Amino acid sequence: MKHLRATFGSWRLVDVTADDVEQYLRARLKKRALVKTKGGFRELGILKTTTVHQEFRVLRRALNVAVPTALRDLVEQQMIEFHAPAHLRNVVRIITGKCWDLDS
């Protein structure tokens, strides 16, 4: 997660594209492994594909967990707005900062 957080930590979920993930993986495959020793860090050979693939699996899992949470929040907000009077719909939209067009 350390390397993933350094790259994608400040990104919004909707901003992460397949191309961004592909670029990250290609860049990681070119990097060298660092090992911490008493004297500091020692650089080893290029990262193995299994290491990078493990990072990809962690990223995929994190995205799979994040997407349903975002969808659940959206559905919950839509249900509140649907059952609320018109003047309260605007309050919900202002509080959440998200405006969904439910009237169409």
Helices and strands as residue ranges (DSSP letters): H 2-8, G 13-15, H 18-30, E 32-37, E 40-46, H 49-83, H 86-96
